[in-house]
Amino acid sequence: MTELAITARGLGKRYRRLTRQRHDSVRDIIGASVAGMFASNKVREAKREREMFWALKDADFDIERGENVGIIGLNGAGKSTLLKILSRITTPTTGTAQINGRLGALLEVGTGFHHELTGRENVYLYGSILGMTRQEVAAKYDAIVDFSEIEEFIDTPVKRYSSGMYVRLAFAVAAHLDPDILLLDEVLAVGDFAFQRKCMNFARELERKGATILFVSHNMFSIKTMCQRVIYLKKGQIVFDGPTNEGLKLYEDDSRLEDVVWFRDGAEAPIKFTDVVLANERGTPVSVFDFGEPMTVKLRYKVDGRLERPDIRVGFERHDDVACATFSTSSDGVDIPYLEGEGEIELRTPPIKLVSDLYTANIVVRDARATIVAAQIGGHFHVRHPVFTNPAYGLYHEPGEWRLSAAAERRDEVKHGAR
Amino acid sequence: MSVEAYLPRVHSQEVTEIRPDRGWLDLDLGAVWRFRELLVVLMMRDIQVLYKQALLGAGWAILQPVFAVTIFTIVFGYFARMPSEGVPYPLFAFAGVLPWTYFAEAVRRSATGLVTDSELIRKIYFPRLIMPLANVVTPLVDFCIAFFILLILMAFYGMAPSWKFLLVPPLMVVSALLALSIGLWLAPINVRFRDIKHTLPFMIQIWMYASPIVYPLSMVPEQWQWAYSLNPMVGVIEGFRWAVFNQGEPNFMALGMSGVIILVLLVSGLIFFRRMERSFADVI
């Protein structure tokens, strides 16, 4: 009897790159295969190699029973692919894995809910989809409804639910799955604050009962609280496997400077950024900013020849590619006649009013004709908001001004609230 | 908090092996059995939502075949004076339309079901075979409802059911297996190329006229009947009429032919489906 929950040996998954040659209809594929028939073997082989890429490569790891492991990495690093292989949604191209115990995978909360069915019917449906037996769902039914806090709507079709109610019910079912091994893909980031705390408690409860949890998240704080160990994936490969703090540090230090995925201009960019530092007010490089703290972005550049009238932009993007803010020299009224050789540019931002999440600073340079000539990832940073800890609160926060006007007989009590 | 929460976890002895490839003949039907609850739940779901938010509800299960039979009776029975083997034409056509409507709907559902539920395929693991299996069962509900209309119609024309009615369920199993085997071939192709969805309606239309629904098998020239019976639905529909009306001789040649063809399609379809299943989540 082994004490290992998961063993993976040489796991790899190769995908076809999504190029313009993707065939979506039979006509396309016939055309392409006719063209392919006239190509030589060598050409075909090379083309095949070009079209393929490894989403995950040579992943080796053992996970012991009861361990909580965080899986970190940028978008497209292979985190979801790994979870999909382990949950058997997709088969690996290479390697093997063995899973000892009942596995539950939550790659998305609420997949399988049917809009026309009532909450009650969906509890049974979703429970079965997640791998529970009917008796199991029946036995846990009251606890599930209780957990979801939407008892009075349980016989309403879920299409009439608000998205919050929908997620609550779905998570309530998922939380009662009680597997030996749980694969979680960022699903804890749902619902409001109180509900989220409930979910976190539930995860802890599972942990205390000895369940093994594999947890994919962009949220450094939840990784820190939940996991003692992290596996850091980069471009499909495991580059670190060990203690959480060490791994998170590596993750943050790493990949500060790379080309933005969508910018793959074959030609050499006329301007390159050799160093980007995100620093706090005192100029100390940091990766976590408190809500309301200004940021200093220091850019060191190197120009090939002479770049006329550039517009330099620093943009913040949330980890899921939602653009949040842009600072631009031209719109901020800074006129740069030209850039030559090497130098430094410093941007001081106003207080950052973003909610807790992981963000990326991107640097984009346009030339005088507004053509993008360079685009680089300038590093990742976290914002820590004291209360707003997930995307459910939106992107941006600024305190509002509130006024209360009460009914006539209670006017005296709230006098201070009225003007 | 319950006491059991404090007890150490008893781990399941389940061991799952994940590897890139399986053999050609590893159909792993055991996995389907282990997930039988999900199969039942998915069937229930499809049946529950079948007529939700439709004013006439299950009335559609009756109206559709009744409309079809009315039109066939006017066009083929009244204008074209099609022979109907001694049975009133409306009855004759109804007994053909009934199993056909089931079959057509079962094929349509099983061929497109994977794509309809693509979210499940992308995010949840279960033996994919469950989908087409559930899909061919759902339209049986419509069949059962419409079957009552056939009984009423027979009573109206003064025909009594015989013991051969007992042969109706096995015949429906045969047409379900045929629909399943077609679905097993079409569903994986539809995952990759949505063309199937567009081709299917007229494929089914053509198939209907190649089956003895509006005309009897005896209309087909004798020397061509063997070729005609290569269509596996010929045996099913003729068998259905024979069982319901208790008239004439059963066409064993057509039924036997159906059996062999269904067996070949089913086994090859299973292998094909299992083979393609591995990439469903990647390409759907």
Interface residues (C-beta under 8 A of the other chain):
Chain A: Y15 H23 D24 S25 V26 I29 R65 K84 I85 L86 S87 R88 I89 T90 T91 P92 T93 T94 G95 T96 A97 Q98 I99 N100 G101 R102 L103 A105 L107 E108 T111 G112 H114 E116 L117 E121 Y124 L125 S128 I129 L130 T133 R134 P157 D180 E205 K209 G210 A211
Chain B: A5 P8 R9 H11 S12 E14 V15 T16 E17 I18 R19 P20 D21 E37 L38 V41 L42 R45 Q48 V49 K52 Q53 E119 L120 I121 R122 K123 I124 Y125 F126 F193 R194 D195 R278 S279 A281 D282
